[in-house]
Amino acid sequence: MSKKQFVVISLGLAIFLVTPFLKAQTKLEKDGYEWKLLVDDKPFEIKGVTFGYDKDPAQFESYFRELKSLGVNTIRLWASNENTPKLLDAAQAHGIKVMLGIWMRHGRPGMEDDDRFDYLGETEGKEAMYQNAINKVEQYKNHPAMLSWGVGNEVYLNIETDEEKVVYSQLLERICSQIKKNDPNHPIISVDAWTFGLDWWQEYVPSIDILGINSYGGAAKYIAEEIGQRGIDKPYILTEFGITGEWDIKAMKNGVVFEPSDQNKFDVIVQGYQDWIKNEVKCLGVYVFHYADGNEFLAPWLLTHVNGLKRPQYWAIREAFTGQKPNNYVPKINRFSLPDSEITSGTWVPVKLDVSDQENEKLEVSFYYNQRTGTRRRRNQINKLAIRGNLESGFEIQLPKEHGGIKIYVYVKDSFDNLGIESTSILVYDEEAKQKKYLVPKVELPFYVYKDGEVNPYFASGYMGNYEKITVDLENKEDVKVGKSSMKIAYKAFDNWYGLAFVDPANDWGDIAGGYDISGAKTFSFWAKASKKNVEVKIGFGMITDDKPFPDTAIKTIDVKLKTSWKKYEIKLKDLDLSCIRSGLVLYSSSIGLPQDIFIDDVVFE
């Protein structure tokens, strides 16, 4: 090959590699009353899902391959993280676009976020949100998988006063107007629940290009009318959509809201897309909620997968976007009922159950329950029930040690990894549970407070003393006792004391219900060491005293002198009330002349 040929080929290759980045452009076009979204000058109808696997980069290729098979052409993220570059690359490889979220803090605890932010007083926090937004735009604006920016999610819903909403709106406009200057190639969306944001966006945030509306069930058919009544001449996207949520259903029995059937969950996506979304001239498309897997309360109601198994929502997305019927139908639960009376816990009760499967596959049946009272974590728990019997002779379930109305689920799995779920309710009587003061989730033992820096049940948010000199690394790799990570607490001052508490909920000191019921645990143990010899530490669990509305029901610490090598420490739990532990790990220490590092690993109740 000649030098000239090499130069020509190299130049051609460079143009090929750069061209997608130069052409990655999304814009709006209006034809009469109809709005269109164009990607690289070609019409783009949003057939999307919200994406719940952004923390699982090892499987990105598999997820996007599956989404492509479902007819999905775009996903929505609420925010970015360290995995976002790899996610964007994987999406681009499969021809899927990304609505990338920029998170804006909520002014009060909301449905999915327990943050508290004072928009009237926290000037530094507002500046941090602004800078974060601009930085994210600079980081990702040239990636070819980018479709649009989604700034904020349900913030108006989660701000209490109009005065705060005005200040938030002004910050939102400042951010959106700057994004428009920095990146004219991708439209800006802001998202809120139902119509809570419409009036504020119209008056204060003209830089928004597209309205993002989270709406569930039949309410979706009224959105265009609501926008039109306000005289807003902008298109919208259904940024979350699915079956009507628990928050909008009034009908209940035994204090438990009726959950729609599997057939309802399927139909609302398929028919709703055809009737309320696809042909609406102001609607650019939909992001169905939620392509994700789970085993908590929200999962049977709205997710595409439960315990790794496909739900009706999975097949509904495919039929809505491609017109193709399911490859294999989810088992159908024709009847599921329980005795209509209050029954003592521990009792075995008969189940009336009738199930069928279109492919006549072998079916596996299991039963679970859920409490609808107490803390959010307790209300989210789905717990397995003891059962006996079979499909031929019938089933019985043993009622759990709970008091009041509880929700009962039946799960029916086929050999194609489909999962049908229906629910009902029953009243349970239990004197001990009736007297329980703090309604928090009961855990299974062993219960890890810290393990490998993965998702942990408590939050390292309780900073005390000279806390400005503390740094906490929950995924430290430099010195590990068990697994792949340990916790490193670095104190950089030469004097004074400091403390750290792992609490639930985050940033709370006993004013909000939280924590876990760890009853039955016999020991609390942990591994620990320090960067120098004889570092004196008080360590254990429990911190919040009974002068607060929601205290720890037990407080226990020990004084230790840490060595430079790992050592296991253990606290016996005999005669302690572990029914509500708010602070799963607490640590207090001080520096006498030198900074210090403390390492902790495998913190567990068992």
NORWO-V154632 format. One record per residue. N is the residue number from 0. RES is the residue in three letters. SS is DSSP state (A for helix, B for strand, O for the rest). BURIAL is 1 if it has 16 or more other C-alpha atoms within 10 Angstrom, else 0. Layout:
n->N res->RES ss->SS burial->BURIAL
n->N res->RES ss->SS burial->BURIAL
This chain:
n->0 res->MET ss->O burial->0
n->1 res->SER ss->O burial->0
n->2 res->LYS ss->A burial->0
n->3 res->LYS ss->A burial->0
n->4 res->GLN ss->A burial->0
n->5 res->PHE ss->A burial->0
n->6 res->VAL ss->A burial->0
n->7 res->VAL ss->A burial->0
n->8 res->ILE ss->A burial->0
n->9 res->SER ss->A burial->0
n->10 res->LEU ss->A burial->0
n->11 res->GLY ss->A burial->0
n->12 res->LEU ss->A burial->0
n->13 res->ALA ss->A burial->0
n->14 res->ILE ss->A burial->0
n->15 res->PHE ss->A burial->0
n->16 res->LEU ss->A burial->0
n->17 res->VAL ss->A burial->0
n->18 res->THR ss->A burial->0
n->19 res->PRO ss->A burial->0
n->20 res->PHE ss->A burial->0
n->21 res->LEU ss->A burial->0
n->22 res->LYS ss->A burial->0
n->23 res->ALA ss->O burial->1
n->24 res->GLN ss->O burial->1
n->25 res->THR ss->B burial->1
n->26 res->LYS ss->B burial->1
n->27 res->LEU ss->B burial->1
n->28 res->GLU ss->B burial->0
n->29 res->LYS ss->B burial->0
n->30 res->ASP ss->B burial->0
n->31 res->GLY ss->O burial->0
n->32 res->TYR ss->O burial->0
n->33 res->GLU ss->B burial->0
n->34 res->TRP ss->B burial->1
n->35 res->LYS ss->B burial->1
n->36 res->LEU ss->B burial->1
n->37 res->LEU ss->B burial->1
n->38 res->VAL ss->B burial->1
n->39 res->ASP ss->O burial->0
n->40 res->ASP ss->O burial->0
n->41 res->LYS ss->B burial->0
n->42 res->PRO ss->B burial->0
n->43 res->PHE ss->O burial->1
n->44 res->GLU ss->O burial->1
n->45 res->ILE ss->B burial->1
n->46 res->LYS ss->B burial->1
n->47 res->GLY ss->B burial->1
n->48 res->VAL ss->B burial->1
n->49 res->THR ss->B burial->1
n->50 res->PHE ss->B burial->1
n->51 res->GLY ss->O burial->1
n->52 res->TYR ss->O burial->0
n->53 res->ASP ss->O burial->1
n->54 res->LYS ss->O burial->0
n->55 res->ASP ss->O burial->0
n->56 res->PRO ss->A burial->1
n->57 res->ALA ss->A burial->0
n->58 res->GLN ss->A burial->0
n->59 res->PHE ss->A burial->1
n->60 res->GLU ss->A burial->1
n->61 res->SER ss->A burial->0
n->62 res->TYR ss->A burial->1
n->63 res->PHE ss->A burial->1
n->64 res->ARG ss->A burial->1
n->65 res->GLU ss->A burial->0
n->66 res->LEU ss->A burial->1
n->67 res->LYS ss->A burial->1
n->68 res->SER ss->A burial->0
n->69 res->LEU ss->O burial->1
n->70 res->GLY ss->O burial->1
n->71 res->VAL ss->O burial->1
n->72 res->ASN ss->O burial->1
n->73 res->THR ss->B burial->1
n->74 res->ILE ss->B burial->1
n->75 res->ARG ss->B burial->1
n->76 res->LEU ss->O burial->1
n->77 res->TRP ss->O burial->1
n->78 res->ALA ss->O burial->1
n->79 res->SER ss->O burial->1
n->80 res->ASN ss->O burial->0
n->81 res->GLU ss->O burial->0
n->82 res->ASN ss->O burial->0
n->83 res->THR ss->A burial->1
n->84 res->PRO ss->A burial->0
n->85 res->LYS ss->A burial->0
n->86 res->LEU ss->A burial->1
n->87 res->LEU ss->A burial->1
n->88 res->ASP ss->A burial->1
n->89 res->ALA ss->A burial->1
n->90 res->ALA ss->A burial->1
n->91 res->GLN ss->A burial->1
n->92 res->ALA ss->A burial->0
n->93 res->HIS ss->O burial->1
n->94 res->GLY ss->O burial->1
n->95 res->ILE ss->O burial->1
n->96 res->LYS ss->B burial->1
n->97 res->VAL ss->B burial->1
n->98 res->MET ss->B burial->1
n->99 res->LEU ss->B burial->1
n->100 res->GLY ss->B burial->1
n->101 res->ILE ss->B burial->1
n->102 res->TRP ss->O burial->1
n->103 res->MET ss->O burial->1
n->104 res->ARG ss->O burial->1
n->105 res->HIS ss->O burial->1
n->106 res->GLY ss->O burial->1
n->107 res->ARG ss->O burial->1
n->108 res->PRO ss->O burial->0
n->109 res->GLY ss->O burial->0
n->110 res->MET ss->O burial->0
n->111 res->GLU ss->O burial->0
n->112 res->ASP ss->O burial->0
n->113 res->ASP ss->O burial->1
n->114 res->ASP ss->O burial->0
n->115 res->ARG ss->O burial->0
n->116 res->PHE ss->O burial->1
n->117 res->ASP ss->O burial->1
n->118 res->TYR ss->O burial->1
n->119 res->LEU ss->O burial->0
n->120 res->GLY ss->O burial->0
n->121 res->GLU ss->O burial->0
n->122 res->THR ss->A burial->0
n->123 res->GLU ss->A burial->0
n->124 res->GLY ss->A burial->0
n->125 res->LYS ss->A burial->1
n->126 res->GLU ss->A burial->0
n->127 res->ALA ss->A burial->0
n->128 res->MET ss->A burial->1
n->129 res->TYR ss->A burial->1
n->130 res->GLN ss->A burial->0
n->131 res->ASN ss->A burial->1
n->132 res->ALA ss->A burial->1
n->133 res->ILE ss->A burial->1
n->134 res->ASN ss->A burial->0
n->135 res->LYS ss->A burial->1
n->136 res->VAL ss->A burial->1
n->137 res->GLU ss->A burial->0
n->138 res->GLN ss->A burial->0
n->139 res->TYR ss->A burial->1
n->140 res->LYS ss->O burial->1
n->141 res->ASN ss->O burial->1
n->142 res->HIS ss->O burial->1
n->143 res->PRO ss->O burial->1
n->144 res->ALA ss->O burial->1
n->145 res->MET ss->B burial->1
n->146 res->LEU ss->B burial->1
n->147 res->SER ss->B burial->1
n->148 res->TRP ss->B burial->1
n->149 res->GLY ss->B burial->1
n->150 res->VAL ss->B burial->1
n->151 res->GLY ss->B burial->1
n->152 res->ASN ss->B burial->1
n->153 res->GLU ss->O burial->1
n->154 res->VAL ss->O burial->1
n->155 res->TYR ss->O burial->1
n->156 res->LEU ss->O burial->1
n->157 res->ASN ss->O burial->1
n->158 res->ILE ss->O burial->1
n->159 res->GLU ss->O burial->0
n->160 res->THR ss->O burial->0
n->161 res->ASP ss->A burial->0
n->162 res->GLU ss->A burial->0
n->163 res->GLU ss->A burial->1
n->164 res->LYS ss->A burial->1
n->165 res->VAL ss->A burial->1
n->166 res->VAL ss->A burial->0
n->167 res->TYR ss->A burial->1
n->168 res->SER ss->A burial->1
n->169 res->GLN ss->A burial->1
n->170 res->LEU ss->A burial->1
n->171 res->LEU ss->A burial->1
n->172 res->GLU ss->A burial->1
n->173 res->ARG ss->A burial->0
n->174 res->ILE ss->A burial->1
n->175 res->CYS ss->A burial->1
n->176 res->SER ss->A burial->1
n->177 res->GLN ss->A burial->1
n->178 res->ILE ss->A burial->1
n->179 res->LYS ss->A burial->1
n->180 res->LYS ss->A burial->0
n->181 res->ASN ss->A burial->0
n->182 res->ASP ss->O burial->1
n->183 res->PRO ss->O burial->0
n->184 res->ASN ss->O burial->1
n->185 res->HIS ss->O burial->1
n->186 res->PRO ss->B burial->1
n->187 res->ILE ss->B burial->1
n->188 res->ILE ss->B burial->1
n->189 res->SER ss->B burial->1
n->190 res->VAL ss->B burial->1
n->191 res->ASP ss->B burial->1
n->192 res->ALA ss->B burial->1
n->193 res->TRP ss->O burial->1
n->194 res->THR ss->O burial->1
n->195 res->PHE ss->O burial->1
n->196 res->GLY ss->O burial->1
n->197 res->LEU ss->A burial->1
n->198 res->ASP ss->A burial->0
n->199 res->TRP ss->A burial->1
n->200 res->TRP ss->A burial->1
n->201 res->GLN ss->A burial->1
n->202 res->GLU ss->A burial->0
n->203 res->TYR ss->A burial->1
n->204 res->VAL ss->O burial->1
n->205 res->PRO ss->O burial->0
n->206 res->SER ss->O burial->1
n->207 res->ILE ss->O burial->1
n->208 res->ASP ss->O burial->1
n->209 res->ILE ss->B burial->1
n->210 res->LEU ss->B burial->1
n->211 res->GLY ss->B burial->1
n->212 res->ILE ss->B burial->1
n->213 res->ASN ss->B burial->1
n->214 res->SER ss->O burial->1
n->215 res->TYR ss->O burial->1
n->216 res->GLY ss->A burial->1
n->217 res->GLY ss->A burial->0
n->218 res->ALA ss->A burial->0
n->219 res->ALA ss->A burial->1
n->220 res->LYS ss->A burial->1
n->221 res->TYR ss->A burial->0
n->222 res->ILE ss->A burial->1
n->223 res->ALA ss->A burial->1
n->224 res->GLU ss->A burial->0
n->225 res->GLU ss->A burial->0
n->226 res->ILE ss->A burial->1
n->227 res->GLY ss->A burial->0
n->228 res->GLN ss->A burial->0
n->229 res->ARG ss->O burial->0
n->230 res->GLY ss->O burial->0
n->231 res->ILE ss->O burial->0
n->232 res->ASP ss->O burial->0
n->233 res->LYS ss->O burial->1
n->234 res->PRO ss->O burial->1
n->235 res->TYR ss->B burial->1
n->236 res->ILE ss->B burial->1
n->237 res->LEU ss->B burial->1
n->238 res->THR ss->B burial->1
n->239 res->GLU ss->B burial->1
n->240 res->PHE ss->B burial->1
n->241 res->GLY ss->O burial->1
n->242 res->ILE ss->O burial->1
n->243 res->THR ss->O burial->1
n->244 res->GLY ss->O burial->1
n->245 res->GLU ss->A burial->0
n->246 res->TRP ss->A burial->0
n->247 res->ASP ss->A burial->0
n->248 res->ILE ss->O burial->0
n->249 res->LYS ss->O burial->0
n->250 res->ALA ss->O burial->0
n->251 res->MET ss->B burial->0
n->252 res->LYS ss->B burial->0
n->253 res->ASN ss->O burial->1
n->254 res->GLY ss->O burial->1
n->255 res->VAL ss->B burial->1
n->256 res->VAL ss->B burial->1
n->257 res->PHE ss->O burial->1
n->258 res->GLU ss->O burial->1
n->259 res->PRO ss->O burial->1
n->260 res->SER ss->O burial->1
n->261 res->ASP ss->A burial->1
n->262 res->GLN ss->A burial->0
n->263 res->ASN ss->A burial->1
n->264 res->LYS ss->A burial->1
n->265 res->PHE ss->A burial->1
n->266 res->ASP ss->A burial->1
n->267 res->VAL ss->A burial->1
n->268 res->ILE ss->A burial->1
n->269 res->VAL ss->A burial->1
n->270 res->GLN ss->A burial->0
n->271 res->GLY ss->A burial->1
n->272 res->TYR ss->A burial->1
n->273 res->GLN ss->A burial->0
n->274 res->ASP ss->A burial->0
n->275 res->TRP ss->A burial->1
n->276 res->ILE ss->A burial->1
n->277 res->LYS ss->O burial->1
n->278 res->ASN ss->O burial->0
n->279 res->GLU ss->O burial->1
n->280 res->VAL ss->O burial->1
n->281 res->LYS ss->O burial->1
n->282 res->CYS ss->B burial->1
n->283 res->LEU ss->B burial->1
n->284 res->GLY ss->B burial->1
n->285 res->VAL ss->B burial->1
n->286 res->TYR ss->B burial->1
n->287 res->VAL ss->B burial->1
n->288 res->PHE ss->B burial->1
n->289 res->HIS ss->B burial->1
n->290 res->TYR ss->B burial->1
n->291 res->ALA ss->O burial->1
n->292 res->ASP ss->B burial->1
n->293 res->GLY ss->B burial->1
n->294 res->ASN ss->O burial->1
n->295 res->GLU ss->O burial->1
n->296 res->PHE ss->A burial->1
n->297 res->LEU ss->A burial->1
n->298 res->ALA ss->A burial->1
n->299 res->PRO ss->A burial->1
n->300 res->TRP ss->A burial->1
n->301 res->LEU ss->A burial->1
n->302 res->LEU ss->O burial->1
n->303 res->THR ss->O burial->1
n->304 res->HIS ss->B burial->1
n->305 res->VAL ss->B burial->1
n->306 res->ASN ss->O burial->0
n->307 res->GLY ss->O burial->0
n->308 res->LEU ss->B burial->1
n->309 res->LYS ss->B burial->1
n->310 res->ARG ss->O burial->1
n->311 res->PRO ss->A burial->1
n->312 res->GLN ss->A burial->1
n->313 res->TYR ss->A burial->1
n->314 res->TRP ss->A burial->1
n->315 res->ALA ss->A burial->1
n->316 res->ILE ss->A burial->1
n->317 res->ARG ss->A burial->1
n->318 res->GLU ss->A burial->1
n->319 res->ALA ss->A burial->1
n->320 res->PHE ss->A burial->1
n->321 res->THR ss->A burial->0
n->322 res->GLY ss->O burial->0
n->323 res->GLN ss->O burial->0
n->324 res->LYS ss->O burial->0
n->325 res->PRO ss->O burial->0
n->326 res->ASN ss->O burial->0
n->327 res->ASN ss->O burial->0
n->328 res->TYR ss->O burial->1
n->329 res->VAL ss->O burial->1
n->330 res->PRO ss->O burial->1
n->331 res->LYS ss->B burial->1
n->332 res->ILE ss->B burial->1
n->333 res->ASN ss->B burial->0
n->334 res->ARG ss->B burial->0
n->335 res->PHE ss->B burial->1
n->336 res->SER ss->B burial->1
n->337 res->LEU ss->O burial->1
n->338 res->PRO ss->O burial->0
n->339 res->ASP ss->O burial->0
n->340 res->SER ss->O burial->0
n->341 res->GLU ss->B burial->0
n->342 res->ILE ss->B burial->1
n->343 res->THR ss->B burial->1
n->344 res->SER ss->O burial->1
n->345 res->GLY ss->O burial->1
n->346 res->THR ss->O burial->0
n->347 res->TRP ss->B burial->1
n->348 res->VAL ss->B burial->0
n->349 res->PRO ss->B burial->1
n->350 res->VAL ss->B burial->1
n->351 res->LYS ss->B burial->0
n->352 res->LEU ss->B burial->0
n->353 res->ASP ss->B burial->0
n->354 res->VAL ss->B burial->0
n->355 res->SER ss->B burial->0
n->356 res->ASP ss->O burial->1
n->357 res->GLN ss->O burial->0
n->358 res->GLU ss->O burial->0
n->359 res->ASN ss->O burial->0
n->360 res->GLU ss->O burial->0
n->361 res->LYS ss->O burial->0
n->362 res->LEU ss->O burial->1
n->363 res->GLU ss->B burial->0
n->364 res->VAL ss->B burial->1
n->365 res->SER ss->B burial->1
n->366 res->PHE ss->B burial->1
n->367 res->TYR ss->B burial->1
n->368 res->TYR ss->B burial->1
n->369 res->ASN ss->B burial->1
n->370 res->GLN ss->B burial->1
n->371 res->ARG ss->O burial->1
n->372 res->THR ss->O burial->1
n->373 res->GLY ss->O burial->0
n->374 res->THR ss->O burial->1
n->375 res->ARG ss->A burial->1
n->376 res->ARG ss->A burial->1
n->377 res->ARG ss->A burial->1
n->378 res->ARG ss->A burial->1
n->379 res->ASN ss->A burial->1
n->380 res->GLN ss->O burial->1
n->381 res->ILE ss->O burial->1
n->382 res->ASN ss->B burial->1
n->383 res->LYS ss->B burial->0
n->384 res->LEU ss->O burial->1
n->385 res->ALA ss->O burial->0
n->386 res->ILE ss->B burial->1
n->387 res->ARG ss->B burial->0
n->388 res->GLY ss->B burial->0
n->389 res->ASN ss->B burial->0
n->390 res->LEU ss->O burial->0
n->391 res->GLU ss->O burial->0
n->392 res->SER ss->O burial->0
n->393 res->GLY ss->B burial->0
n->394 res->PHE ss->B burial->1
n->395 res->GLU ss->B burial->1
n->396 res->ILE ss->B burial->1
n->397 res->GLN ss->B burial->1
n->398 res->LEU ss->O burial->1
n->399 res->PRO ss->O burial->1
n->400 res->LYS ss->O burial->1
n->401 res->GLU ss->O burial->1
n->402 res->HIS ss->O burial->1
n->403 res->GLY ss->B burial->1
n->404 res->GLY ss->B burial->1
n->405 res->ILE ss->B burial->1
n->406 res->LYS ss->B burial->1
n->407 res->ILE ss->B burial->1
n->408 res->TYR ss->B burial->1
n->409 res->VAL ss->B burial->1
n->410 res->TYR ss->B burial->1
n->411 res->VAL ss->B burial->1
n->412 res->LYS ss->B burial->1
n->413 res->ASP ss->O burial->1
n->414 res->SER ss->O burial->0
n->415 res->PHE ss->O burial->1
n->416 res->ASP ss->O burial->0
n->417 res->ASN ss->B burial->1
n->418 res->LEU ss->B burial->1
n->419 res->GLY ss->B burial->1
n->420 res->ILE ss->B burial->1
n->421 res->GLU ss->B burial->1
n->422 res->SER ss->B burial->1
n->423 res->THR ss->B burial->1
n->424 res->SER ss->B burial->1
n->425 res->ILE ss->B burial->1
n->426 res->LEU ss->B burial->1
n->427 res->VAL ss->B burial->1
n->428 res->TYR ss->B burial->1
n->429 res->ASP ss->O burial->1
n->430 res->GLU ss->A burial->0
n->431 res->GLU ss->A burial->0
n->432 res->ALA ss->A burial->0
n->433 res->LYS ss->A burial->0
n->434 res->GLN ss->O burial->0
n->435 res->LYS ss->O burial->0
n->436 res->LYS ss->O burial->0
n->437 res->TYR ss->O burial->1
n->438 res->LEU ss->O burial->1
n->439 res->VAL ss->O burial->1
n->440 res->PRO ss->B burial->1
n->441 res->LYS ss->B burial->1
n->442 res->VAL ss->O burial->1
n->443 res->GLU ss->O burial->0
n->444 res->LEU ss->O burial->0
n->445 res->PRO ss->O burial->0
n->446 res->PHE ss->B burial->1
n->447 res->TYR ss->B burial->1
n->448 res->VAL ss->B burial->1
n->449 res->TYR ss->B burial->1
n->450 res->LYS ss->O burial->1
n->451 res->ASP ss->O burial->1
n->452 res->GLY ss->O burial->1
n->453 res->GLU ss->O burial->0
n->454 res->VAL ss->O burial->0
n->455 res->ASN ss->O burial->0
n->456 res->PRO ss->O burial->1
n->457 res->TYR ss->O burial->1
n->458 res->PHE ss->B burial->1
n->459 res->ALA ss->B burial->1
n->460 res->SER ss->B burial->1
n->461 res->GLY ss->B burial->1
n->462 res->TYR ss->B burial->1
n->463 res->MET ss->B burial->0
n->464 res->GLY ss->B burial->0
n->465 res->ASN ss->O burial->1
n->466 res->TYR ss->A burial->0
n->467 res->GLU ss->A burial->0
n->468 res->LYS ss->A burial->0
n->469 res->ILE ss->B burial->1
n->470 res->THR ss->B burial->0
n->471 res->VAL ss->B burial->0
n->472 res->ASP ss->B burial->0
n->473 res->LEU ss->B burial->1
n->474 res->GLU ss->B burial->1
n->475 res->ASN ss->B burial->1
n->476 res->LYS ss->O burial->1
n->477 res->GLU ss->O burial->0
n->478 res->ASP ss->O burial->1
n->479 res->VAL ss->O burial->1
n->480 res->LYS ss->O burial->1
n->481 res->VAL ss->O burial->0
n->482 res->GLY ss->O burial->0
n->483 res->LYS ss->O burial->0
n->484 res->SER ss->O burial->1
n->485 res->SER ss->B burial->1
n->486 res->MET ss->B burial->1
n->487 res->LYS ss->B burial->1
n->488 res->ILE ss->B burial->1
n->489 res->ALA ss->B burial->1
n->490 res->TYR ss->B burial->1
n->491 res->LYS ss->O burial->1
n->492 res->ALA ss->O burial->1
n->493 res->PHE ss->O burial->0
n->494 res->ASP ss->O burial->0
n->495 res->ASN ss->O burial->0
n->496 res->TRP ss->B burial->1
n->497 res->TYR ss->B burial->1
n->498 res->GLY ss->B burial->1
n->499 res->LEU ss->B burial->1
n->500 res->ALA ss->B burial->1
n->501 res->PHE ss->B burial->1
n->502 res->VAL ss->B burial->1
n->503 res->ASP ss->O burial->1
n->504 res->PRO ss->O burial->1
n->505 res->ALA ss->O burial->1
n->506 res->ASN ss->O burial->1
n->507 res->ASP ss->O burial->1
n->508 res->TRP ss->O burial->1
n->509 res->GLY ss->O burial->1
n->510 res->ASP ss->O burial->0
n->511 res->ILE ss->O burial->1
n->512 res->ALA ss->O burial->1
n->513 res->GLY ss->O burial->1
n->514 res->GLY ss->O burial->1
n->515 res->TYR ss->B burial->1
n->516 res->ASP ss->B burial->1
n->517 res->ILE ss->O burial->1
n->518 res->SER ss->O burial->1
n->519 res->GLY ss->O burial->1
n->520 res->ALA ss->O burial->1
n->521 res->LYS ss->O burial->0
n->522 res->THR ss->B burial->0
n->523 res->PHE ss->B burial->1
n->524 res->SER ss->B burial->1
n->525 res->PHE ss->B burial->1
n->526 res->TRP ss->B burial->1
n->527 res->ALA ss->B burial->1
n->528 res->LYS ss->B burial->1
n->529 res->ALA ss->B burial->1
n->530 res->SER ss->O burial->1
n->531 res->LYS ss->O burial->0
n->532 res->LYS ss->O burial->0
n->533 res->ASN ss->O burial->0
n->534 res->VAL ss->B burial->1
n->535 res->GLU ss->B burial->1
n->536 res->VAL ss->B burial->1
n->537 res->LYS ss->B burial->1
n->538 res->ILE ss->B burial->1
n->539 res->GLY ss->B burial->1
n->540 res->PHE ss->B burial->1
n->541 res->GLY ss->O burial->1
n->542 res->MET ss->O burial->1
n->543 res->ILE ss->O burial->1
n->544 res->THR ss->O burial->0
n->545 res->ASP ss->O burial->0
n->546 res->ASP ss->O burial->0
n->547 res->LYS ss->O burial->0
n->548 res->PRO ss->O burial->0
n->549 res->PHE ss->O burial->1
n->550 res->PRO ss->O burial->1
n->551 res->ASP ss->O burial->1
n->552 res->THR ss->O burial->1
n->553 res->ALA ss->O burial->1
n->554 res->ILE ss->O burial->1
n->555 res->LYS ss->B burial->1
n->556 res->THR ss->B burial->1
n->557 res->ILE ss->B burial->0
n->558 res->ASP ss->B burial->0
n->559 res->VAL ss->B burial->0
n->560 res->LYS ss->B burial->0
n->561 res->LEU ss->B burial->1
n->562 res->LYS ss->O burial->1
n->563 res->THR ss->O burial->0
n->564 res->SER ss->O burial->0
n->565 res->TRP ss->O burial->1
n->566 res->LYS ss->B burial->0
n->567 res->LYS ss->B burial->0
n->568 res->TYR ss->B burial->0
n->569 res->GLU ss->B burial->0
n->570 res->ILE ss->B burial->1
n->571 res->LYS ss->B burial->0
n->572 res->LEU ss->O burial->1
n->573 res->LYS ss->O burial->0
n->574 res->ASP ss->O burial->0
n->575 res->LEU ss->O burial->0
n->576 res->ASP ss->O burial->1
n->577 res->LEU ss->O burial->1
n->578 res->SER ss->O burial->1
n->579 res->CYS ss->O burial->1
n->580 res->ILE ss->B burial->1
n->581 res->ARG ss->O burial->1
n->582 res->SER ss->B burial->1
n->583 res->GLY ss->B burial->1
n->584 res->LEU ss->B burial->1
n->585 res->VAL ss->B burial->1
n->586 res->LEU ss->B burial->1
n->587 res->TYR ss->B burial->1
n->588 res->SER ss->B burial->1
n->589 res->SER ss->B burial->1
n->590 res->SER ss->O burial->1
n->591 res->ILE ss->O burial->0
n->592 res->GLY ss->O burial->0
n->593 res->LEU ss->O burial->0
n->594 res->PRO ss->O burial->1
n->595 res->GLN ss->B burial->1
n->596 res->ASP ss->B burial->1
n->597 res->ILE ss->B burial->1
n->598 res->PHE ss->B burial->1
n->599 res->ILE ss->B burial->1
n->600 res->ASP ss->B burial->1
n->601 res->ASP ss->B burial->1
n->602 res->VAL ss->B burial->1
n->603 res->VAL ss->B burial->1
n->604 res->PHE ss->B burial->1
n->605 res->GLU ss->O burial->1
